[in-house]
Amino acid sequence: MVLLDMKKASFLLVVDDINASRAFYERVLFQEVIFDFGANIVLSGGFALQAKDVWCEFISASEDEILKNTKNMEVYFEEDDFEAFFTHLKTCDDIIYVHDAREYPWGQRVVRLYDPDQHIIEVGESMESVARKLSKQGLSLEEVAELTQHPIEFVKASLRME
């Protein structure tokens, strides 16, 4: 058997209005355009936006077959300074939220919202910053590791990042 060295190169989101989607990702999520091919835009987060009409040509599908708001996937971003990001997000008055900011039992705060094409976007506090936050609250290394469900080596490395 031949072993290949397969790697994920990227993923793409099919969008109705590529210019509106580009503006959203630049303004709200601070993505930078790496390549702009017109109907395909590659962003700094390692993904691309693809115009729906061209995508339909690529896969021989009708535009009616491209579904919205399916709630079966999300694009996940992490932010070390969640408070600053959430403050920024509140200045964007056109945001439609899946839910407001919430904190999960492992100490991570996240917010979910929709992009212009109803793809779910999650922005979560990075787990490194969660480990630092919990340590500053007085939890021991072992307690932080147990609460965050991350190895103690990860917690130690996160605390050295300060």
Buried (B, 14 or more C-beta within 10 A) or exposed (E): EEEEEEEEEEEBBBBBBBEBBBEBBBEBBEBEEEEEEEBBBBBEBEBBBBBBEBBBEEEEEEEEEBEEEEEEEEBEBBBEEBEEBBEBBEEEEEBEEBEEBEEEEEBBBBBBBBBBBBBBBBBBBBBBBBBBBBBEEEBEBEBBBBBBEBEEEBBEEBBEEE
